[in-house]
Amino acid sequence: MAVAYGIHLGNSSGCLAAFNNGTSSVLANDAGDRVTPAIVALNGSEWEVGLPAISGQASSKAIIKHNKRLMNCDWVEEDLAFVESSSSCRIQNEDKLVYEFETSETKLFSNPDNIATKIYAKLFTIASHSVKDEGDLKLVLAAPLHWSHASREILTKCAELAGFDVLQVISEPAAALLAYNIEESPEDVNVLVYRLGGSTCAASIIKVSGGFISIEKNIFRSDLGGQSLTKELAVYIAQEFRQKWKLDPQESRRAMAKLLTHADNCKHVLSTLNSAHVFIESLVEGVDCSQNVTRARFENILSSKISAYLEPVQKVIESFDGTINKIVLCGGSMKIPKLQTAIANLLPNAEVLSGIKPDEVIAVGCAKHAGIILDFPNSSLTDVNTEVEFLGKDIYLKYLNQTVKLFKEGTAPYTQYSCDIDSSNDVKNMSFTLHADPNGEEFAREEFNIENLNKPFKLKATLQESKLMLQVE
């Protein structure tokens, strides 16, 4: 079986996963990290992507961060202001968005699509180094649930320009379910999916019934993410530095930019260890910063933010009339143990799924879905419908004098249905018709020769991207 890939590109980082021989794994980048910063910089006349973009002297680079916010066709002024405040390149907003990268050596112009393509190209290099053959790298991408069809097409275009063969774009909460195979649950379950990224968050409740998936509730926030916690941690380190050296890093934009980068790394370290060491060479006036931060201190800083992080979850739970059975946590900020505990305490009877790292969950789900698609080599994938993930209406099957609801509204692509059909031995051909209404006209018909099949024979139906495939055996 060919290797299938999944990518989740967020505002702060990107993750690449592979699915091969029924097993998924996250691929590390050239620095050995399992996630790659979604940051691009022009250093002199050279482009840098990922970790190199945030290393070295930031003052000599033109940097763009949180580019994904401006890839959404429906971005608002708040998104533009956020990206501008986070980046050191200038952004022109006239007929269309243009990034102006200026260094001591050159001035170059780019746009959100080109920047995303550079990040995908970085991930493409990682993927291509992981396989021996040089065939097309098949990929499934994830996009926010609220993104339009046009926005998802932009994602597809950027990934394909980087070298990938994009099979489909699925929503982030759908990918989270696929990562844990929840769609295969034999019982009906309601799942809370909470993604807390660097600058945005989303809380969704998804119903899974007999392999059918439907989005029940969704809340998206563009003003709430882990970056506010990073800023609080940076301020704390700055205050400790000022108390020791009587020098205030908060008076220097360059010093605070350094602090924010190291505070973010410190935050991730403290998600797994009890302490982290922060060392910044020449933070202010040639004085180095060397400081230990304990998890206890970090959690004390976090305490004032927890209620804000819980608010979207509480609202989506209150709006849902039902029992939530499972919780899936996604996004780099959800690696923080105290946040995980706080979410779990809201639903003490729900199972928290934690076998996959939160910042890898969505990419793993995408890779698994790509593997499912490749299991159907006869699928028609030339016209990838990136807008409709789940079936928009019920489909009924009629044969002989029987009527069966084959797939119901909300069914995920590549769901299968099978049943045993009995008939008399003198029947040579049997017709099957498909209907949107059990009492309405047929919209498709298939006839099979069954005279050589053992009775009863099995009928299999597979819901594909743009058609439904029937088989008898």
Secondary structure, DSSP 8 states (H G I E B T S, - for coil): ---EEEEEE-SSEEEEEEEETTEEEE---TTS-SSEE--EEEETTEEEESHHHHSS-GGGEEEE--GGGGTSTT--HHHHHHHHHH-SSEEEESSSEEEEEE-SS-EEEE-HHHHHHHHHHHHHHHHHHT-SS-S--EEEEEE-TT--HHHHHHHHHHHHHHT-EEEEEEEHHHHHHHHTTGGG-SS-EEEEEEEE-SS-EEEEEEEEETTEEEEEEEEEESS-STHHHHHHHHHHHHHHHHHHHS--GGG-HHHHHHHHHHHHHHHHHTTTSSEEEEEEEEEETTEEEEEEEEHHHHHHHHHTTHHHHHHHHHHHHHT--S---EEEEESGGGG-HHHHHHHHHHSTTSEEE-SS-TTTHHHHHHHHHHHHHHT-TT---SS---S--S-SS-EEEEETTEEEEEE-TTB-TT-EEEEEE---TT--EEEEEEESSTTS-EEEEEEEE-TTS-SSEEEEEEE-SS-EEEEE-
